[in-house]
């Protein structure tokens, strides 16, 4: 009988601990308003074109650099679109033009995953990169738009 009581008590205690667990959320997102990810260089997202090289509204690039915009990849949580800055055949920068921002969770996922995806793109110099765990849809949308930009002449 004592074993049964001990087992039930331990089970209830474990269940209470499990149900009261709160996942970690970055404190900075609670203090600042939700805004789309600014991109690898801190520039604000915007001025998106629908494909090919950027046209009007684009910031002037240094000599020898050109910007190629990927197509919009529609994911279950919203659109993802990237712009690749290329110099001498190498990817030197990736800008996020569109990302899912419907909920605060979408913004948090973007703030976590997109810098990792950009860093991996700059390292691999291709769209053959790993997805970020916990951001599968955003990662697949990023990779699809990145591949589109590379196919468009990046």
N, C-alpha and C positions, 0 to 999 in steps of 0.2 A: 504494500500500500504506500509506503514511503517513497518507493521508486516512482510510482505513478504520479504522486504529488510533485516530486522533484522534476520529473520530465515535463509535466504540464506547466509548472512555474518557469522552467528554462525556456520552453517553447513560447510562452506568452511574452517573456522578457525579450527574447530574440525578435519576435514579431513586432513588438513595440519599437525596438531600436531600428529595425528595418523600415518601418513606416514613418518614423520621424526623421529619417535621413534626408537632408537637403543637398542637392548637387551644387557644386561650386559655380558661382557666377561672378564675373569680373566686377569689381566695385566701380571702376571708371564708367561703365556703361550705365550705371544707376545715377551717376551724377551729371552726365552729359546727355543732351538730346540725341535721339537716334538719327544718325546720318550715314549715308553710304560710305563705304571704304574709299579713301582718297587715292589709292594707288601706290606704286612703289616709291614715288618721289614726293609724296605729300601734296600733289596737285589735286584739286577737287575734280570729281567725276562730272562729266557733262560734255556737250558738244559732240554727241555720238552721231556717227553716220551709220548707214545700214550695211555697209560692206565696202571692200576696196580701200583705197587710200583716202585719208581725210581731206576734206575740202574746206569750205568756208567756215569760219568760226574756230579753226584750229590755231593753236599757239605756234608761232614761228619756231622751227627747230634749228639747232646748230647745223652748220654746213656738214654735209655728208650723212646726216641722219634723215630717215624717213619714217613716217607713221603708217601702219597698215592696220585697219580695223577689221576684226573678225565679225562673222554674222552673229545675230542674237540667238542664243541657245535657250529655248524655253524649258524650264524644269518644273517639277511639281510645285515648287514654292515661289517661282517667279523667274524672270529672265536674267541671263548672265551674258555679258558681252565684254570682250577685252580688246585693247588696242596695243599693238606691239611696236616699239621703237627699235629700228634696225640701223646699225652703222657698220659698214664694211662687211656685210653678210652675217653679222652677229647680233643677237638680241641683247640690247643694252638696258631696256626698260619695258615694263608691262604696266599699262594703266587699266584700271577697272572702270568701264563706262557704265555698266548696269550690273546690279546684283539684287537678290531678293531682299526686300526691306519691309514686307508686310507686317511683321511682328518684331518685337524686341529680340526674340530668340533668333530670327533670321539675321538681324544685324550682328548679334554676338557671334553667330557661326561664321559670318563673313569676316569679322574682325580677327577671329582665330585662324580660319582656314586660308583666306586669300593671301596673306603674307607668306605662308608656307608654300603655297602653290607657286607664287611669283618667284620665291627664292629657288625652288626646285627647277623652274623653267629657265632661269638665268644660268643655273649650273649645268643642266642637261642640254640647253640650246635646242630643245625640241618639245613636242607635245607628248613625248613618251615619259610621263611622270606618274608617280603614285598618287592615288586619291588620299584625302585627309580623313582619318577615322572620325565619324560623327558628322561629317559634312559630305556625304556621298553624292547627293544631288547637286550641290553647289560645285563640287569637284568635277563631276562629269560635265556639267554645263561649261565650266571654265575650260576644260580640256577640249571640248567640242568647239567653242569659240576660238580658242588658241589655234587649233588645227586649221580652222577656216582662215584665220589671219595668215598663217604660214603658207597655206595653199594659194592665198591671194597675192603672194609675192614677197613675203617677209624674208 
